[in-house]
């Protein structure tokens, strides 16, 4: 199942994000080129990154599934 980065950016905007790449770099501790690729759907988000974004933006399971597709299993 493919994700939808437009929905992610909409959620980011709801939280006041204006600089999507810059904020994604800061939240996930990733490089600018990596953030651009992820936001364009050219690279997949890693499990850790998905979980960090779910927590940071307080995403519901429904929102997270729409954005990222299949959700990672929680190893706890």
C-alpha positions, 0 to 999 in steps of 0.5 A: 500500500502506497502512502500519501505525502500530500496528507502528511504535508497537510497535517504538518501545515495544521501544526503551523509548519511552513517549511516542510523540508526544514522541519522534517529534517529537524524532527527526523534528524535527516539530511535535506536531500533525504527529506525532499525524496521522502516528501516527493514519495521517492523514498520510503519512511523508515519505521522509526521515522513513521513512529516519530511523526505519528507521535510528533503530529499526534496522528490517529491510526486512520490518519497514519494509515492514509499517510504511510500505508501499512503501519509498522508493528510496535515491538514493545 
